[in-house]
Amino acid sequence: MKHINKNYKIIVFKDIINNKYFLCKSTLKTKLKIKIKNKYYPLYKMEISKYSHPFYTGNIKQKKNTGRIEKFNIKYKNNINFK
């Protein structure tokens, strides 16, 4: 299959947080290169990818939702004397 853009090639996208990478076709221009299986590919370093972003990894922390009354009771529990 021929592409209109001649710069369309396989590029390695590398997550710099956990050093995982994946290959994808793109028109990005980069001066960095990486050797994978005895072949050199252009390298693009990323700070966040599907390997390190909490939404994709399932490491999202859930906040415990408490109501206004529960928060008040917890905060002033020792200051209120019920008779």
C-alpha positions as protocol buffer text, in pm:
chain_id: "A"
residue {
  index: 1
  type: MET
  ca { x: 0 y: 0 z: 0 }
}
residue {
  index: 2
  type: LYS
  ca { x: 143 y: 338 z: -100 }
}
residue {
  index: 3
  type: HIS
  ca { x: 99 y: 640 z: 123 }
}
residue {
  index: 4
  type: ILE
  ca { x: 71 y: 1000 z: 17 }
}
residue {
  index: 5
  type: ASN
  ca { x: 324 y: 1115 z: 279 }
}
residue {
  index: 6
  type: LYS
  ca { x: 673 y: 977 z: 209 }
}
residue {
  index: 7
  type: ASN
  ca { x: 781 y: 1031 z: 573 }
}
residue {
  index: 8
  type: TYR
  ca { x: 531 y: 772 z: 699 }
}
residue {
  index: 9
  type: LYS
  ca { x: 748 y: 507 z: 868 }
}
residue {
  index: 10
  type: ILE
  ca { x: 772 y: 280 z: 1170 }
}
residue {
  index: 11
  type: ILE
  ca { x: 880 y: 466 z: 1485 }
}
residue {
  index: 12
  type: VAL
  ca { x: 949 y: 335 z: 1835 }
}
residue {
  index: 13
  type: PHE
  ca { x: 761 y: 521 z: 2109 }
}
residue {
  index: 14
  type: LYS
  ca { x: 936 y: 468 z: 2443 }
}
residue {
  index: 15
  type: ASP
  ca { x: 788 y: 547 z: 2785 }
}
residue {
  index: 16
  type: ILE
  ca { x: 1076 y: 696 z: 2985 }
}
residue {
  index: 17
  type: ILE
  ca { x: 910 y: 623 z: 3320 }
}
residue {
  index: 18
  type: ASN
  ca { x: 915 y: 243 z: 3294 }
}
residue {
  index: 19
  type: ASN
  ca { x: 1127 y: 187 z: 2978 }
}
residue {
  index: 20
  type: LYS
  ca { x: 854 y: 4 z: 2787 }
}
residue {
  index: 21
  type: TYR
  ca { x: 815 y: 71 z: 2416 }
}
residue {
  index: 22
  type: PHE
  ca { x: 590 y: 0 z: 2123 }
}
residue {
  index: 23
  type: LEU
  ca { x: 624 y: 33 z: 1747 }
}
residue {
  index: 24
  type: CYS
  ca { x: 381 y: 239 z: 1546 }
}
residue {
  index: 25
  type: LYS
  ca { x: 373 y: 409 z: 1208 }
}
residue {
  index: 26
  type: SER
  ca { x: 403 y: 785 z: 1216 }
}
residue {
  index: 27
  type: THR
  ca { x: 539 y: 1091 z: 1034 }
}
residue {
  index: 28
  type: LEU
  ca { x: 726 y: 1223 z: 1339 }
}
residue {
  index: 29
  type: LYS
  ca { x: 1080 y: 1342 z: 1281 }
}
residue {
  index: 30
  type: THR
  ca { x: 1340 y: 1256 z: 1542 }
}
residue {
  index: 31
  type: LYS
  ca { x: 1719 y: 1236 z: 1556 }
}
residue {
  index: 32
  type: LEU
  ca { x: 1727 y: 955 z: 1813 }
}
residue {
  index: 33
  type: LYS
  ca { x: 1758 y: 591 z: 1710 }
}
residue {
  index: 34
  type: ILE
  ca { x: 1717 y: 259 z: 1887 }
}
residue {
  index: 35
  type: LYS
  ca { x: 1826 y: -91 z: 1790 }
}
residue {
  index: 36
  type: ILE
  ca { x: 1560 y: -363 z: 1819 }
}
residue {
  index: 37
  type: LYS
  ca { x: 1626 y: -714 z: 1687 }
}
residue {
  index: 38
  type: ASN
  ca { x: 1931 y: -602 z: 1486 }
}
residue {
  index: 39
  type: LYS
  ca { x: 1740 y: -324 z: 1313 }
}
residue {
  index: 40
  type: TYR
  ca { x: 1753 y: 50 z: 1381 }
}
residue {
  index: 41
  type: TYR
  ca { x: 1433 y: 253 z: 1422 }
}
residue {
  index: 42
  type: PRO
  ca { x: 1370 y: 621 z: 1493 }
}
residue {
  index: 43
  type: LEU
  ca { x: 1301 y: 674 z: 1864 }
}
residue {
  index: 44
  type: TYR
  ca { x: 1052 y: 911 z: 2027 }
}
residue {
  index: 45
  type: LYS
  ca { x: 1060 y: 940 z: 2408 }
}
residue {
  index: 46
  type: MET
  ca { x: 733 y: 999 z: 2593 }
}
residue {
  index: 47
  type: GLU
  ca { x: 663 y: 1092 z: 2955 }
}
residue {
  index: 48
  type: ILE
  ca { x: 322 y: 924 z: 2968 }
}
residue {
  index: 49
  type: SER
  ca { x: 189 y: 631 z: 2773 }
}
residue {
  index: 50
  type: LYS
  ca { x: -59 y: 350 z: 2819 }
}
residue {
  index: 51
  type: TYR
  ca { x: 202 y: 173 z: 3035 }
}
residue {
  index: 52
  type: SER
  ca { x: 240 y: 450 z: 3295 }
}
residue {
  index: 53
  type: HIS
  ca { x: -84 y: 650 z: 3294 }
}
residue {
  index: 54
  type: PRO
  ca { x: -312 y: 557 z: 3588 }
}
residue {
  index: 55
  type: PHE
  ca { x: -626 y: 555 z: 3373 }
}
residue {
  index: 56
  type: TYR
  ca { x: -489 y: 277 z: 3152 }
}
residue {
  index: 57
  type: THR
  ca { x: -301 y: 78 z: 3418 }
}
residue {
  index: 58
  type: GLY
  ca { x: -595 y: 56 z: 3660 }
}
residue {
  index: 59
  type: ASN
  ca { x: -405 y: 229 z: 3942 }
}
residue {
  index: 60
  type: ILE
  ca { x: -662 y: 503 z: 3992 }
}
residue {
  index: 61
  type: LYS
  ca { x: -713 y: 581 z: 4359 }
}
residue {
  index: 62
  type: GLN
  ca { x: -1073 y: 613 z: 4469 }
}
residue {
  index: 63
  type: LYS
  ca { x: -1157 y: 881 z: 4723 }
}
residue {
  index: 64
  type: LYS
  ca { x: -1392 y: 787 z: 5001 }
}
residue {
  index: 65
  type: ASN
  ca { x: -1696 y: 1007 z: 4975 }
}
residue {
  index: 66
  type: THR
  ca { x: -1843 y: 1110 z: 5306 }
}
residue {
  index: 67
  type: GLY
  ca { x: -2132 y: 1343 z: 5351 }
}
residue {
  index: 68
  type: ARG
  ca { x: -2131 y: 1678 z: 5525 }
}
residue {
  index: 69
  type: ILE
  ca { x: -2292 y: 1542 z: 5841 }
}
residue {
  index: 70
  type: GLU
  ca { x: -2040 y: 1257 z: 5875 }
}
residue {
  index: 71
  type: LYS
  ca { x: -1752 y: 1502 z: 5827 }
}
residue {
  index: 72
  type: PHE
  ca { x: -1896 y: 1733 z: 6093 }
}
residue {
  index: 73
  type: ASN
  ca { x: -1947 y: 1447 z: 6340 }
}
residue {
  index: 74
  type: ILE
  ca { x: -1593 y: 1318 z: 6287 }
}
residue {
  index: 75
  type: LYS
  ca { x: -1440 y: 1664 z: 6324 }
}
residue {
  index: 76
  type: TYR
  ca { x: -1633 y: 1770 z: 6636 }
}
residue {
  index: 77
  type: LYS
  ca { x: -1691 y: 1426 z: 6797 }
}
residue {
  index: 78
  type: ASN
  ca { x: -1488 y: 1506 z: 7112 }
}
residue {
  index: 79
  type: ASN
  ca { x: -1618 y: 1863 z: 7151 }
}
residue {
  index: 80
  type: ILE
  ca { x: -1989 y: 1785 z: 7168 }
}
residue {
  index: 81
  type: ASN
  ca { x: -2141 y: 1658 z: 7494 }
}
residue {
  index: 82
  type: PHE
  ca { x: -2471 y: 1488 z: 7434 }
}
residue {
  index: 83
  type: LYS
  ca { x: -2698 y: 1466 z: 7740 }
}
